Amino acid sequence: MRKVFLATAAIFLMAGLAYAVDVIVVRYNPETKEVTVKEGDKEATYKVAENVKVTLKDKEGNTKEGTFKDFEGRLKFAGKGKAGGPKVDVTVKDGVITEVTLTVFGKKKN
C-alpha cells in the first residue's frame, strides 16, 4: 500500500514541475528575453530558455521543428490587435519557457 501511495505522490510531484498552457503574449523584451503572457485573467513573466524547442503546427495538425527566429517573429506582434497579441502554447519549467508550439497560418506551399 505504501508503494502505491508513494508512486502516486511522485507522479503528482513530477507533473507540477513542468506544465503546458495556452497563453496570449502581451509583451516581449528582446534584451532580457523575457515574455509577459496572459493566462486567463492573470499575467505572468517568464524567461525564454537559450535552447528553447520550437514546434510549428499547421491547421491539419502536422508538426515540424522550428527555430527561435520563428518564435521571435511571432513575438513582434505582442500587444497588437484586438486579442492583445499572438496565442502560443508554452511549456514552463521553473519560470523558464522550455518549449513553444506555434500554429502556422497562411497558404500551404505546394
Secondary structure by P-SEA (a helix, b strand, c coil): caaaaaaaaaaaaaaaabbbbbbbbccccccccbbbbbcccbbbbbbbccbbbbbbbccccbbbbbcaaaaaaaacccccccccbbbbbbbbccccccbbbbbbbccccc
